Amino acid sequence: MSRIAYVDGAYVAHAAAAVHIEDRGNQFADAVYEVWSVKDGALMDSDGHFTRLSRSLRELRIREPMDRRVLACVLFEMVRRNRLRDGLIYLQISRGRARRDHAFPSPEVKPTVIVTAKRGDPAAAEAKAQAGIRVITLPDLRWARRDIKTVSLLPNALAKQAAKEAGAQEAWLVGADGFITEGTASNAWILTADGALVTRMASEAILNGVTRLALLQVAREEGLRIEERPFTVAEAMAASEAFVTSASSALTAVVSIDGQKIGAGAPGPLAKRLRHAYLAGAASNVAAQKPRPSAPLVARRARARIG
Ligand SMILES: Cc1ncc(COP(=O)(O)O)c(C=O)c1O
């Protein structure tokens, strides 16, 4: 079956999908994005991602291209057309297409909306979770508004590549003050030797992960001692457990940092328990998602409201 993409109101063959060369997302990284994990054909932590999307758009003064419910219909339609059971839905909204000029174009310029679907491999994801991941630390070279989910990801891409070349699966980025901000595509967590679950508080220094927020809720329900504060590389190295969270990987244990084992050098009991609790909670939310409107109705509504 061929992959389908969504570009500005039309569902098109993925291989033929395109945006204009003078799209501002292309020339200025003037665009935001969101990634939803799809489990059993439904979007995980759906509301959290929509809420963060609206915030990112607001912060950059890009207008909402369509009502949230219509956008949700487009995403569901993408799940349906791509027959996606497990995988990812990627949404990107740029300020639109305009003659190249740094300042914003006129307000009539319409945002460009693209959506793609990617099939996942649940067995491979589970094997990765069982094994845990290796992390290296690198200087954080990004701009000062990491709370906005923009497509300006070059420092993240360079750090991820450096991790790969070092035989690791993620890089934890470290600020000039010596504190870890987050991963290239995930939030960072540690369990200290005295039993505190530590993750950096939301601020402009990190992306406030939707999975991070969901997991904080799970940890609160478990009665864990939570400290939302920055932590150093030395503190992470001395932790009894460490892990990352993201929509694409849920929760994955970190088994080493810069080659030094964390705990026993294997996923720890807390990481395993929290991953299980998070996935079980997400599965029940997914089951509670309302039945979807019929596909032709969805497509008609989406086409009607765009613009
Ligand atoms: C830099 C960064 N931090 C954190 C996250 C985790 O966010 P979420 O849990 O919403 O996927 C991501 C996800 O892409 C990210 O790119």
The ligand as a Tripos MOL2 file, in Angstrom:
@<TRIPOS>MOLECULE
LIG
   16    16     1     0     0
SMALL
NO_CHARGES

@<TRIPOS>ATOM
      1 C1         14.1560   18.5630   22.2270 C.3       1 LIG1
      2 C2         13.0400   17.6840   22.6800 C.ar      1 LIG1
      3 N1         12.7990   17.5600   23.9950 N.ar      1 LIG1
      4 C3         11.8110   16.7630   24.4640 C.ar      1 LIG1
      5 C4         11.0170   16.0290   23.5910 C.ar      1 LIG1
      6 C5          9.9260   15.1420   24.1320 C.3       1 LIG1
      7 O1          8.6750   15.7250   23.8920 O.3       1 LIG1
      8 P1          7.3620   14.8260   23.7390 P.3       1 LIG1
      9 O2          7.2910   14.0030   24.9850 O.co2     1 LIG1
     10 O3          6.2580   15.8080   23.6670 O.co2     1 LIG1
     11 O4          7.5420   14.0130   22.5220 O.co2     1 LIG1
     12 C6         11.2310   16.1380   22.2130 C.ar      1 LIG1
     13 C7         10.4000   15.3910   21.2710 C.2       1 LIG1
     14 O5         10.5160   15.5000   20.0850 O.2       1 LIG1
     15 C8         12.2540   16.9910   21.7490 C.ar      1 LIG1
     16 O6         12.4910   17.1270   20.4360 O.3       1 LIG1
@<TRIPOS>BOND
     1     1     2 1
     2     2     3 ar
     3     2    15 ar
     4     3     4 ar
     5     4     5 ar
     6     5     6 1
     7     5    12 ar
     8     6     7 1
     9     7     8 1
    10     8     9 2
    11     8    10 1
    12     8    11 1
    13    12    13 1
    14    12    15 ar
    15    13    14 2
    16    15    16 1
@<TRIPOS>SUBSTRUCTURE
     1 LIG1         1 GROUP 0 **** ****
